[in-house]
Amino acid sequence: MRSLEIEQLSKEYGKVVALDQLSLTVHEGERVALVGASGCGKTTLLRLISGLETASHGKVKIAGKDVTNASPRNRDVAMVFQDFALYPSQTVKQNLSLGMQFQHQPKKVINDRIAETAEAFNLTVLLDRYPEQLSGGEQQRVAVARALIRQPSVLLLDEPFSNLDARLREDFRFELLRLHQQFGTTMLHVTHDQNEAMWMGNRIAVMEAGKIVQLGTADELYYQPASRFVAAFFGSPPMNFFALNRNGDRWQTGDFCWPMDVAVSQDASGAEVGIRPEAFQIDLPGEGFSEADPLLFHATVVSVHALGPQLCLQCEWQKEQLCVICDRSATTRPLPLSGDDVTLRVSKQDLHLFEGEQP
């Protein structure tokens, strides 16, 4: 059972708490993406799992074995770093063989494994080259191949695409997913990029201030965010947020009254409604929304931005900024221009309510 179990793991540096009783299970063969802003504790967690640092409290189990106090070489994990960390004075073949040499593997096993891995990673013609003779994408393939060649129980990836340009990042995502399908290695993939997390994780763990604040699939995090932080983190352009102000038995944003069978606690302070940009429908000429609809927004288009098959409308509504994404191919009628007044509609199920959270 090549699983990873983290139980109530904490790491403290003096009075600074980097990880706060964090628990997470990565099942055998699963890909979990760990995402969060810089400084939230992602890399610290990897260092504790790999044994590069010692936990203050809690346990790390790999393949069912408690390795909390084990040395890095006795943890059966491999780690791919942001900067690739290849040995510059050694060829690709020598870089690949080093870990197995430390394991005292027979020479035939090493050579056979190098041949198999080089073929899987398209590295056969590069085996005699040095790292400085490789492109960034080739160096990254070598780094991942070196980690997987000794068949670890768990593969840890720390921002593995951050040094690649946008096109190479996209190519290597496909490549890594293909390799995962082939090898079936249990993976924990750290990134600060929401799109990369959604690509790479069967499940995604969102971190904030040393804790996991939500764990779920990409769809669960996007459509059912557990907090304002998660809602704001996922989505580009990000979710629109509107502050709710109590007026008698009503909740308002400016002069707009929200239909508050959408439940808000009577004493809620700092409550907000969130709406994804793509959730809005636009009332185009020749169509027409019923004015009886309680979720009509009369806004003014401030600017229009073309995003390929979509348009991004930056609007002003109730002295608030509002972003709308619309599909250019969904209608043959003229779409709004900068300065136009527009009527927008949203369904009640697309409202996300957050109580008492701060940006």
VOBA-1610 file (N, C-alpha, C; in pm, whole numbers, padded with zeros to 5 digits, always signed):
BEGIN
Met+00086-00120+00000Met+00000+00000+00000Met+00089+00124+00000Arg+00102+00190-00115Arg+00192+00305-00128Arg+00115+00435-00104Ser+00069+00452+00017Ser-00008+00571+00052Ser+00076+00665+00137Leu+00027+00787+00152Leu+00090+00888+00238Leu-00014+00936+00338Glu+00019+00926+00467Glu-00073+00971+00572Glu-00003+01074+00660Ile-00066+01189+00674Ile-00013+01296+00759Ile-00115+01318+00871Glu-00071+01305+00994Glu-00163+01311+01108Glu-00125+01424+01203Gln-00210+01526+01210Gln-00195+01635+01307Gln-00053+01692+01307Leu+00001+01716+01188Leu+00140+01758+01175Leu+00155+01908+01200Ser+00250+01943+01285Ser+00278+02084+01316Ser+00427+02111+01303Lys+00458+02235+01265Lys+00596+02280+01260Lys+00601+02422+01313Glu+00684+02443+01415Glu+00697+02574+01477Glu+00842+02621+01471Tyr+00859+02746+01435Tyr+00991+02810+01439Tyr+00984+02919+01546Gly+01022+02883+01669Gly+01002+02976+01779Gly+00854+02998+01801Lys+00810+03124+01791Lys+00669+03155+01809Lys+00591+03153+01678Val+00660+03130+01568Val+00595+03127+01437Val+00547+02985+01408Val+00417+02970+01380Val+00359+02839+01348Val+00349+02828+01196Ala+00433+02744+01136Ala+00434+02726+00991Ala+00330+02625+00946Leu+00310+02520+01025Leu+00205+02420+01001Leu+00130+02399+01131Asp-00002+02392+01121Asp-00085+02389+01241Asp-00177+02267+01241Gln-00130+02156+01300Gln-00208+02033+01316Gln-00274+01990+01184Leu-00193+01981+01083Leu-00242+01950+00948Leu-00253+01799+00930Ser-00366+01755+00875Ser-00387+01613+00844Ser-00427+01598+00698Leu-00373+01494+00634Leu-00401+01470+00492Leu-00365+01326+00460Thr-00450+01260+00380Thr-00419+01126+00329Thr-00418+01130+00177Val-00309+01081+00118Val-00299+01064-00027Val-00301+00914-00052His-00405+00866-00118His-00422+00723-00137His-00325+00669-00242Glu-00306+00540-00240Glu-00214+00476-00335Glu-00253+00510-00479Gly-00156+00560-00557Gly-00179+00592-00697Gly-00252+00723-00721Glu-00285+00796-00614Glu-00360+00921-00628Glu-00266+01039-00652Arg-00318+01139-00723Arg-00249+01266-00739Arg-00324+01371-00658Val-00258+01428-00558Val-00317+01537-00481Val-00234+01662-00507Ala-00301+01769-00546Ala-00235+01899-00565Ala-00254+01982-00439Leu-00144+02038-00392Leu-00146+02122-00272Leu-00124+02265-00317Val-00224+02350-00297Val-00220+02485-00353Val-00245+02588-00245Gly-00183+02704-00263Gly-00201+02813-00168Gly-00105+02925-00199Ala-00124+03038-00136Ala-00038+03153-00160Ala+00101+03128-00102Ser+00198+03207-00146Ser+00334+03196-00094Ser+00334+03216+00058Gly+00410+03132+00127Gly+00422+03145+00272Gly+00317+03073+00353Cys+00229+02995+00286Cys+00121+02929+00361Cys+00166+02797+00423Gly+00285+02748+00386Gly+00335+02624+00447Gly+00348+02506+00354Lys+00328+02527+00223Lys+00331+02415+00129Lys+00467+02346+00125Thr+00572+02424+00102Thr+00706+02365+00092Thr+00752+02310+00227Thr+00715+02376+00335Thr+00747+02323+00469Thr+00690+02183+00486Leu+00567+02163+00440Leu+00505+02031+00450Leu+00586+01927+00372Leu+00628+01961+00251Leu+00708+01866+00172Leu+00839+01833+00243Arg+00900+01932+00303Arg+01028+01910+00372Arg+01010+01820+00495Leu+00896+01830+00561Leu+00868+01742+00674Leu+00841+01600+00627Ile+00769+01586+00515Ile+00740+01453+00461Ile+00869+01384+00417Ser+00956+01460+00352Ser+01080+01402+00298Ser+01187+01381+00403Gly+01171+01443+00520Gly+01270+01429+00626Gly+01379+01533+00624Leu+01364+01634+00538Leu+01463+01742+00535Leu+01450+01833+00656Glu+01332+01831+00720Glu+01313+01901+00847Glu+01238+01810+00942Thr+01245+01841+01070Thr+01181+01759+01174Thr+01053+01826+01221Ala+00947+01747+01234Ala+00818+01799+01280Ala+00823+01834+01428Ser+00748+01937+01466Ser+00734+01971+01608Ser+00637+01876+01677His+00530+01840+01606His+00429+01747+01658His+00370+01671+01539Gly+00304+01559+01569Gly+00233+01485+01466Gly+00314+01371+01406Lys+00252+01305+01305Lys+00312+01187+01244Lys+00309+01195+01092Val+00409+01130+01031Val+00413+01108+00886Val+00422+00957+00864Lys+00328+00902+00787Lys+00330+00759+00754Lys+00339+00742+00603Ile+00430+00657+00560Ile+00447+00626+00418Ile+00435+00476+00401Ala+00344+00434+00313Ala+00317+00292+00292Ala+00282+00223+00424Gly+00209+00294+00510Gly+00164+00239+00637Gly+00267+00239+00748Lys+00389+00285+00720Lys+00497+00284+00819Lys+00520+00423+00874Asp+00531+00433+01007Asp+00558+00562+01071Asp+00705+00599+01046Val+00724+00708+00969Val+00861+00751+00935Val+00890+00889+00992Thr+00812+00932+01089Thr+00825+01067+01143Thr+00968+01100+01184Asn+01035+01005+01243Asn+01172+01029+01291Asn+01278+00958+01207Ala+01238+00905+01092Ala+01333+00835+01005Ala+01416+00935+00925Ser+01534+00892+00884Ser+01619+00977+00800Ser+01560+00984+00659Pro+01594+01085+00580Pro+01540+01097+00444Pro+01562+00972+00360Arg+01678+00908+00370Arg+01708+00793+00285Arg+01625+00671+00321Asn+01564+00672+00440Asn+01483+00558+00483Asn+01333+00584+00473Arg+01294+00683+00394Arg+01151+00718+00384Arg+01085+00671+00255Asp+01160+00624+00160Asp+01106+00575+00033Asp+01022+00682-00037Val+01075+00805-00037Val+01013+00913-00113Val+01117+00970-00208Ala+01069+01031-00315Ala+01156+01105-00406Ala+01096+01244-00423Met+01182+01342-00442Met+01136+01481-00449Met+01194+01550-00571Val+01108+01621-00644Val+01151+01702-00758Val+01143+01848-00715Phe+01256+01918-00726Phe+01263+02056-00678Phe+01234+02154-00791Gln+01205+02276-00751Gln+01176+02384-00845Gln+01292+02410-00940Asp+01415+02397-00893Asp+01532+02431-00976Asp+01597+02308-01039Phe+01525+02195-01043Phe+01567+02069-01107Phe+01678+01998-01029Ala+01780+02071-00978Ala+01886+02014-00893Ala+01958+01897-00958Leu+01993+01911-01086Leu+02074+01809-01154Leu+02222+01834-01126Tyr+02300+01728-01124Tyr+02444+01742-01104Tyr+02509+01786-01236Pro+02565+01907-01242Pro+02613+01961-01370Pro+02732+01887-01428Ser+02811+01821-01343Ser+02931+01753-01392Ser+02903+01609-01435Gln+02777+01567-01428Gln+02742+01430-01464Gln+02645+01430-01581Thr+02656+01326-01664Thr+02567+01313-01779Thr+02427+01278-01731Val+02333+01280-01825Val+02196+01240-01793Val+02195+01098-01737Lys+02268+01009-01801Lys+02274+00869-01755Lys+02327+00860-01613Gln+02431+00936-01583Gln+02489+00933-01449Gln+02394+00993-01345Asn+02323+01100-01383Asn+02223+01157-01293Asn+02114+01056-01261Leu+02072+00979-01363Leu+01967+00880-01342Leu+02013+00764-01255Ser+02138+00728-01265Ser+02186+00608-01195Ser+02221+00632-01049Leu+02241+00758-01011Leu+02299+00787-00880Leu+02218+00731-00763Gly+02086+00754-00766Gly+02002+00706-00656Gly+02007+00556-00641Met+02009+00483-00753Met+02014+00337-00747Met+02150+00288-00699Gln+02255+00365-00731Gln+02387+00329-00680Gln+02391+00340-00527Phe+02326+00445-00474Phe+02319+00460-00329Phe+02242+00343-00265Gln+02147+00287-00342Gln+02071+00172-00293Gln+02146+00040-00313His+02266+00049-00374His+02350-00069-00400His+02278-00170-00490Gln+02208-00116-00590Gln+02143-00202-00688Gln+02248-00266-00779Pro+02225-00390-00826Pro+02317-00453-00920Pro+02329-00370-01049Lys+02446-00376-01111Lys+02471-00296-01230Lys+02372-00326-01341Lys+02336-00454-01359Lys+02241-00490-01464Lys+02104-00428-01438Val+02062-00430-01311Val+01933-00369-01275Val+01936-00219-01307Ile+02048-00154-01273Ile+02061-00011-01299Ile+02053+00018-01449Asn+02127-00057-01529Asn+02128-00034-01674Asn+01992-00062-01737Asp+01928-00170-01692Asp+01796-00203-01747Asp+01694-00095-01710Arg+01700-00049-01585Arg+01606+00054-01540Arg+01630+00186-01614Ile+01755+00221-01638Ile+01786+00343-01713Ile+01729+00334-01854Ala+01747+00220-01918Ala+01697+00203-02055Ala+01545+00215-02060Glu+01476+00151-01965Glu+01330+00156-01961Glu+01280+00298-01934Thr+01342+00363-01836Thr+01299+00498-01797Thr+01329+00599-01907Ala+01446+00588-01968Ala+01483+00680-02076Ala+01385+00669-02192Glu+01340+00548-02220Glu+01242+00530-02328Glu+01108+00593-02290Ala+01065+00571-02166Ala+00937+00626-02121Ala+00938+00778-02121Phe+01052+00839-02091Phe+01063+00985-02081Phe+01122+01050-02207Asn+01139+00971-02312Asn+01197+01023-02437Asn+01335+01086-02413Leu+01419+01014-02339Leu+01551+01066-02304Leu+01665+00983-02365Thr+01632+00881-02443Thr+01735+00788-02490Thr+01849+00859-02563Val+01815+00954-02650Val+01919+01022-02729Val+01993+01127-02647Leu+01948+01151-02525Leu+02010+01254-02441Leu+02097+01196-02330Leu+02109+01066-02322Leu+02174+01003-02207Leu+02319+01046-02188Asp+02390+01079-02296Asp+02531+01116-02284Asp+02554+01267-02276Arg+02446+01343-02270Arg+02459+01488-02260Arg+02466+01533-02114Tyr+02522+01654-02097Tyr+02530+01716-01965Tyr+02413+01814-01949Pro+02373+01844-01826Pro+02259+01933-01803Pro+02265+02065-01879Glu+02385+02124-01891Glu+02397+02253-01961Glu+02366+02241-02110Gln+02366+02119-02162Gln+02337+02096-02304Gln+02189+02068-02328Leu+02108+02076-02224Leu+01965+02045-02234Leu+01881+02171-02224Ser+01764+02168-02288Ser+01667+02277-02272Ser+01602+02266-02134Gly+01526+02369-02097Gly+01456+02366-01968Gly+01360+02249-01959Gly+01287+02223-02066Gly+01193+02111-02065Gly+01263+01977-02053Glu+01378+01963-02121Glu+01455+01839-02112Glu+01511+01819-01973Gln+01561+01927-01911Gln+01611+01917-01774Gln+01500+01874-01678Gln+01380+01926-01701Gln+01270+01889-01614Gln+01235+01742-01629Arg+01237+01691-01752Arg+01210+01550-01774Arg+01314+01462-01704Val+01439+01505-01710Val+01546+01430-01643Val+01523+01430-01491Ala+01485+01546-01436Ala+01463+01556-01291Ala+01351+01463-01245Val+01241+01458-01321Val+01130+01369-01284Val+01170+01223-01305Ala+01240+01195-01416Ala+01286+01058-01442Ala+01378+01009-01331Arg+01469+01096-01286Arg+01560+01058-01178Arg+01484+01025-01050Ala+01375+01099-01025Ala+01295+01073-00905Ala+01219+00941-00915Leu+01168+00909-01034Leu+01083+00792-01050Leu+01161+00663-01076Ile+01286+00675-01120Ile+01358+00556-01166Ile+01379+00454-01055Arg+01387+00499-00931Arg+01406+00404-00821Arg+01274+00359-00760Gln+01163+00394-00828Gln+01030+00346-00793Gln+00993+00373-00646Pro+00988+00501-00608Pro+00954+00535-00469Pro+00807+00512-00440Ser+00775+00498-00313Ser+00634+00486-00275Ser+00558+00616-00301Val+00625+00730-00278Val+00561+00861-00291Val+00653+00955-00367Leu+00596+01030-00461Leu+00670+01133-00535Leu+00620+01270-00490Leu+00713+01354-00444Leu+00682+01491-00402Leu+00733+01587-00509Leu+00647+01678-00552Leu+00684+01775-00655Leu+00665+01916-00601Asp+00773+01992-00595Asp+00769+02128-00539Asp+00779+02230-00652Glu+00665+02284-00694Glu+00660+02384-00802Glu+00742+02338-00923Pro+00716+02220-00978Pro+00806+02165-01080Pro+00802+02237-01214Phe+00698+02318-01239Phe+00687+02384-01369Phe+00723+02532-01365Ser+00758+02584-01249Ser+00769+02729-01234Ser+00883+02790-01316Asn+00985+02710-01351Asn+01096+02764-01430Asn+01077+02745-01580Leu+00960+02694-01620Leu+00933+02672-01762Leu+00843+02782-01815Asp+00857+02812-01945Asp+00767+02912-02004Asp+00628+02852-02021Ala+00531+02938-02057Ala+00390+02897-02055Ala+00364+02776-02144Arg+00420+02774-02264Arg+00395+02662-02356Arg+00456+02532-02303Leu+00579+02542-02251Leu+00644+02422-02196Leu+00569+02370-02074Arg+00515+02462-01993Arg+00438+02419-01875Arg+00318+02335-01919Glu+00249+02383-02022Glu+00131+02311-02071Glu+00170+02175-02126Asp+00279+02171-02204Asp+00325+02043-02260Asp+00363+01945-02150Phe+00431+01997-02046Phe+00481+01906-01944Phe+00369+01857-01852Arg+00263+01935-01839Arg+00147+01884-01764Arg+00095+01757-01828Phe+00075+01762-01961Phe+00029+01644-02033Phe+00127+01528-02015Glu+00257+01562-02024Glu+00361+01459-02013Glu+00358+01393-01875Leu+00345+01473-01772Leu+00346+01418-01636Leu+00221+01335-01609Leu+00108+01377-01663Leu-00015+01299-01648Leu-00002+01165-01720Arg+00060+01166-01839Arg+00082+01042-01913Arg+00172+00948-01833Leu+00278+01003-01776Leu+00372+00921-01699Leu+00308+00867-01572His+00223+00948-01510His+00153+00900-01391His+00063+00783-01426Gln-00004+00793-01540Gln-00090+00683-01584Gln-00008+00556-01607Gln+00114+00574-01657Gln+00200+00460-01686Gln+00259+00399-01559Phe+00305+00484-01465Phe+00375+00434-01347Phe+00284+00419-01225Gly+00177+00498-01217Gly+00083+00487-01105Gly+00139+00528-00971Thr+00237+00618-00971Thr+00301+00660-00846Thr+00209+00752-00765Thr+00209+00736-00634Thr+00138+00827-00545Thr+00210+00961-00546Met+00135+01070-00573Met+00198+01200-00595Met+00135+01309-00509Leu+00221+01394-00452Leu+00178+01517-00386Leu+00247+01632-00458His+00167+01716-00523His+00218+01817-00617His+00189+01956-00560Val+00293+02030-00525Val+00278+02164-00468Val+00284+02270-00577Thr+00191+02364-00571Thr+00190+02475-00666Thr+00118+02594-00604His+00143+02714-00658His+00064+02831-00619His-00035+02866-00729Asp-00033+02788-00839Asp-00111+02817-00960Asp-00241+02737-00957Gln-00355+02806-00950Gln-00484+02739-00943Gln-00509+02650-01065Asn-00471+02697-01184Asn-00495+02618-01305Asn-00412+02489-01303Glu-00287+02501-01261Glu-00201+02383-01252Glu-00259+02284-01151Ala-00309+02334-01040Ala-00369+02246-00938Ala-00489+02171-00995Met-00572+02241-01073Met-00692+02178-01129Met-00655+02075-01235Trp-00547+02101-01307Trp-00497+02005-01406Trp-00443+01879-01339Met-00361+01899-01235Met-00275+01792-01187Met-00335+01708-01074Gly-00437+01755-01007Gly-00485+01683-00890Gly-00614+01606-00913Asn-00615+01476-00874Asn-00744+01407-00861Asn-00826+01478-00754Arg-00754+01521-00649Arg-00812+01607-00546Arg-00715+01723-00522Ile-00771+01831-00468Ile-00691+01951-00442Ile-00708+01987-00295Ala-00594+02012-00229Ala-00595+02061-00091Ala-00555+02207-00092Val-00642+02293-00042Val-00615+02437-00039Val-00562+02473+00099Met-00444+02538+00101Met-00381+02575+00227Met-00390+02725+00252Glu-00408+02759+00378Glu-00404+02898+00423Glu-00348+02899+00565Ala-00243+02977+00585Ala-00184+02995+00719Ala-00155+02864+00790Gly-00093+02770+00718Gly-00050+02645+00779Gly-00156+02540+00798Lys-00276+02564+00744Lys-00385+02467+00757Lys-00445+02437+00620Ile-00505+02318+00607Ile-00585+02287+00490Ile-00726+02335+00517Val-00774+02429+00436Val-00906+02488+00459Val-01014+02421+00375Gln-00975+02349+00271Gln-01072+02269+00195Gln-00997+02165+00114Leu-01055+02046+00107Leu-01000+01935+00029Leu-01112+01877-00055Gly-01091+01869-00186Gly-01195+01816-00272Gly-01151+01814-00417Thr-01244+01778-00505Thr-01215+01779-00648Thr-01215+01923-00698Ala-01167+01942-00821Ala-01166+02076-00880Ala-01307+02133-00887Asp-01405+02051-00924Asp-01543+02098-00933Asp-01597+02137-00796Glu-01566+02059-00694Glu-01614+02091-00560Glu-01558+02224-00511Leu-01431+02248-00536Leu-01370+02373-00491Leu-01423+02492-00569Tyr-01450+02473-00697Tyr-01494+02584-00781Tyr-01642+02617-00757Tyr-01725+02514-00752Tyr-01870+02538-00743Tyr-01923+02534-00600Gln-01847+02475-00507Gln-01892+02468-00368Gln-01780+02511-00274Pro-01728+02633-00290Pro-01619+02677-00203Pro-01664+02685-00058Ala-01578+02637+00032Ala-01614+02635+00174Ala-01594+02769+00241Ser-01521+02860+00177Ser-01492+02989+00239Ser-01469+03093+00130Arg-01469+03218+00172Arg-01440+03326+00079Arg-01300+03313+00021Phe-01205+03269+00105Phe-01067+03253+00059Phe-01060+03156-00058Val-01125+03041-00044Val-01123+02941-00152Val-01195+02994-00275Ala-01308+03060-00255Ala-01384+03115-00367Ala-01303+03216-00445Ala-01228+03300-00375Ala-01147+03403-00441Ala-01024+03344-00507Phe-00974+03233-00454Phe-00850+03174-00505Phe-00872+03108-00640Phe-00989+03045-00658Phe-01016+02971-00782Phe-01104+03053-00874Gly-01062+03061-01000Gly-01139+03133-01100Gly-01063+03251-01156Ser-01064+03264-01288Ser-00998+03377-01354Ser-01083+03418-01475Pro-01139+03539-01469Pro-01136+03640-01363Pro-01199+03587-01234Pro-01162+03647-01121Pro-01210+03594-00993Pro-01358+03624-00969Met-01412+03559-00868Met-01551+03579-00829Met-01576+03724-00790Asn-01696+03775-00823Asn-01741+03906-00775Asn-01792+03893-00632Phe-01756+03987-00547Phe-01804+03987-00408Phe-01875+04120-00380Phe-01991+04110-00314Phe-02070+04228-00281Phe-02104+04226-00132Ala-02069+04335-00063Ala-02096+04344+00080Ala-02246+04357+00105Leu-02294+04289+00210Leu-02435+04295+00249Leu-02450+04387+00370Asn-02544+04479+00359Asn-02574+04570+00469Asn-02718+04549+00513Arg-02739+04538+00644Arg-02873+04512+00695Arg-02953+04641+00701Asn-03077+04635+00649Asn-03169+04747+00653Asn-03305+04693+00696Gly-03331+04698+00827Gly-03454+04638+00879Gly-03448+04487+00862Asp-03547+04431+00792Asp-03547+04287+00768Asp-03491+04253+00631Arg-03423+04350+00568Arg-03367+04328+00435Arg-03215+04333+00438Trp-03156+04267+00337Trp-03013+04276+00313Trp-02992+04347+00181Gln-02907+04449+00182Gln-02891+04533+00063Gln-02744+04549+00026Thr-02722+04576-00104Thr-02596+04630-00155Thr-02634+04759-00225Gly-02596+04872-00169Gly-02646+05000-00221Gly-02796+05004-00208Asp-02867+05032-00319Asp-03014+05035-00318Asp-03075+04900-00355Phe-02991+04803-00388Phe-03041+04673-00435Phe-03073+04584-00316Cys-03195+04529-00316Cys-03238+04438-00210Cys-03223+04293-00256Trp-03149+04216-00180Trp-03129+04075-00215Trp-03248+03993-00166Pro-03288+03893-00242Pro-03398+03804-00198Pro-03346+03709-00092Met-03360+03746+00032Met-03291+03674+00137Met-03369+03559+00197Asp-03439+03484+00109Asp-03465+03348+00149Asp-03332+03274+00130Val-03233+03349+00066Val-03093+03309+00076Val-03055+03339+00221Ala-03031+03234+00299Ala-03023+03249+00445Ala-02898+03323+00489Val-02919+03425+00571Val-02810+03495+00637Val-02845+03502+00785Ser-02747+03474+00870Ser-02771+03484+01014Ser-02815+03625+01049Gln-02904+03635+01144Gln-02957+03766+01183Gln-02848+03860+01233Asp-02744+03802+01296Asp-02638+03885+01352Asp-02512+03881+01266Ala-02526+03838+01138Ala-02408+03825+01052Ala-02341+03961+01033Ser-02211+03964+01053Ser-02133+04086+01033Ser-02030+04061+00925Gly-02019+04153+00831Gly-01923+04136+00722Gly-01967+04034+00620Ala-02097+04006+00611Ala-02146+03907+00515Ala-02133+03959+00373Glu-02108+03866+00280Glu-02095+03901+00139Glu-02164+03797+00053Val-02207+03840-00066Val-02256+03750-00170Val-02150+03743-00278Gly-02121+03621-00325Gly-02026+03602-00434Gly-02096+03547-00557Ile-02058+03598-00675Ile-02115+03552-00802Ile-02001+03536-00903Arg-01992+03419-00965Arg-01892+03397-01068Arg-01922+03482-01191Pro-01820+03535-01260Pro-01843+03619-01378Pro-01925+03551-01487Glu-01907+03419-01503Glu-01978+03349-01610Glu-02121+03314-01573Ala-02162+03341-01447Ala-02298+03308-01404Ala-02401+03409-01454Phe-02355+03527-01495Phe-02448+03631-01541Phe-02498+03603-01682Gln-02625+03630-01703Gln-02683+03634-01838Gln-02704+03780-01875Ile-02684+03812-02003Ile-02699+03950-02050Ile-02828+03962-02129Asp-02906+04065-02098Asp-03029+04094-02173Asp-02990+04166-02301Leu-02994+04093-02413Leu-02957+04150-02543Leu-03080+04205-02613Pro-03062+04299-02709Pro-03175+04353-02783Pro-03259+04243-02847Gly-03389+04255-02836Gly-03477+04156-02894Gly-03511+04043-02799Glu-03442+04037-02685Glu-03474+03937-02585Glu-03552+04009-02475Gly-03523+03994-02355Gly-03594+04068-02251Gly-03619+03986-02128Phe-03573+04037-02013Phe-03596+03971-01885Phe-03718+04033-01819Ser-03785+03954-01739Ser-03899+04004-01664Ser-03851+04094-01551Glu-03907+04214-01542Glu-03869+04306-01434Glu-03912+04254-01297Ala-03997+04150-01298Ala-04038+04090-01171Ala-03929+03999-01114Asp-03830+03969-01196Asp-03720+03884-01151Asp-03644+03957-01040Pro-03629+03897-00922Pro-03562+03967-00811Pro-03411+03977-00826Leu-03355+03909-00926Leu-03210+03909-00942Leu-03170+03971-01076Leu-03225+04089-01103Leu-03184+04169-01219Leu-03086+04276-01173Phe-02980+04295-01250Phe-02878+04394-01219Phe-02871+04494-01334His-02897+04621-01307His-02887+04726-01408His-02750+04791-01393Ala-02662+04764-01488Ala-02522+04805-01477Ala-02480+04884-01600Thr-02362+04945-01591Thr-02303+05019-01703Thr-02169+04956-01738Val-02149+04929-01867Val-02023+04869-01913Val-01914+04976-01910Val-01806+04949-01839Val-01693+05041-01829Val-01588+05010-01934Ser-01561+04882-01955Ser-01462+04840-02055Ser-01494+04699-02102Val-01446+04668-02223Val-01469+04537-02284Val-01334+04478-02324His-01311+04352-02290His-01183+04288-02320His-01210+04156-02393Ala-01146+04138-02508Ala-01162+04015-02586Ala-01072+03906-02532Leu-01131+03789-02503Leu-01055+03673-02454Leu-01083+03555-02547Gly-01044+03570-02673Gly-01071+03464-02770Gly-01220+03449-02792Pro-01277+03330-02763Pro-01421+03310-02786Pro-01510+03378-02683Gln-01449+03444-02584Gln-01527+03509-02479Gln-01498+03658-02474Leu-01593+03730-02414Leu-01573+03871-02383Leu-01578+03888-02231Cys-01490+03972-02181Cys-01492+04009-02040Cys-01542+04152-02031Leu-01655+04171-01965Leu-01714+04304-01947Leu-01686+04351-01805Gln-01617+04464-01792Gln-01599+04527-01662Gln-01710+04631-01648Cys-01796+04611-01549Cys-01914+04696-01534Cys-01913+04767-01399Glu-01998+04869-01390Glu-02021+04936-01262Glu-02167+04915-01223Trp-02187+04871-01098Trp-02322+04844-01047Trp-02325+04882-00900Gln-02418+04970-00864Gln-02432+05015-00725Gln-02297+05063-00668Lys-02222+05136-00754Lys-02089+05189-00718Lys-01988+05079-00689Glu-02019+04958-00734Glu-01929+04843-00719Glu-01879+04801-00857Gln-01758+04745-00862Gln-01706+04687-00985Gln-01762+04546-01001Leu-01803+04513-01122Leu-01866+04384-01149Leu-01808+04330-01279Cys-01763+04206-01278Cys-01703+04144-01397Cys-01799+04039-01452Val-01818+04043-01584Val-01908+03949-01653Val-01831+03882-01766Ile-01843+03751-01777Ile-01786+03678-01890Ile-01902+03629-01976Cys-01896+03657-02107Cys-02001+03611-02197Cys-01940+03541-02318Asp-02016+03448-02373Asp-01973+03367-02487Asp-02009+03441-02615Arg-01909+03475-02695Arg-01933+03553-02817Arg-02009+03472-02922Ser-01997+03340-02917Ser-02061+03257-03020Ser-02203+03217-02983Ala-02249+03256-02863Ala-02381+03211-02817Ala-02495+03290-02880Thr-02465+03401-02947Thr-02570+03483-03008Thr-02517+03553-03132Thr-02608+03584-03223Thr-02570+03661-03343Thr-02602+03809-03323Arg-02662+03844-03209Arg-02697+03983-03183Arg-02575+04060-03134Pro-02577+04193-03151Pro-02462+04273-03106Pro-02442+04261-02955Leu-02318+04248-02916Leu-02285+04243-02774Leu-02256+04383-02722Pro-02266+04405-02592Pro-02249+04541-02537Pro-02112+04599-02566Leu-02110+04733-02572Leu-01986+04808-02591Leu-01961+04894-02467Ser-01840+04945-02458Ser-01807+05034-02347Ser-01901+05153-02344Gly-01958+05183-02227Gly-02052+05293-02211Gly-02197+05250-02218Asp-02225+05128-02265Asp-02363+05081-02275Asp-02420+05049-02137Asp-02550+05073-02122Asp-02622+05024-02005Asp-02672+04883-02035Val-02655+04793-01941Val-02695+04654-01962Val-02778+04605-01844Thr-02865+04509-01873Thr-02939+04440-01769Thr-02885+04297-01760Leu-02850+04257-01641Leu-02793+04125-01617Leu-02885+04046-01527Arg-02881+03916-01545Arg-02962+03828-01459Arg-02874+03714-01410Val-02904+03668-01290Val-02832+03554-01235Val-02932+03464-01164Ser-02907+03335-01164Ser-02995+03240-01095Ser-02958+03232-00947Lys-03058+03205-00866Lys-03036+03202-00721Lys-02933+03096-00682Gln-02930+02984-00758Gln-02835+02878-00723Gln-02690+02918-00751Asp-02670+03030-00822Asp-02535+03077-00850Asp-02486+03179-00748Leu-02566+03204-00644Leu-02523+03294-00537Leu-02447+03215-00431His-02332+03267-00392His-02252+03206-00285His-02250+03303-00167Leu-02288+03254-00051Leu-02298+03340+00066Leu-02182+03314+00162Phe-02117+03421+00203Phe-02005+03410+00297Phe-02033+03503+00415Glu-02030+03449+00534Glu-02064+03527+00653Glu-01940+03559+00735Gly-01918+03686+00759Gly-01817+03730+00854Gly-01674+03707+00814Glu-01644+03688+00684Glu-01506+03669+00641Glu-01452+03798+00585Gln-01324+03816+00599Gln-01259+03935+00546Gln-01175+03896+00425Pro-01155+03987+00329Pro-01074+03957+00212Pro-00934+03913+00252
//
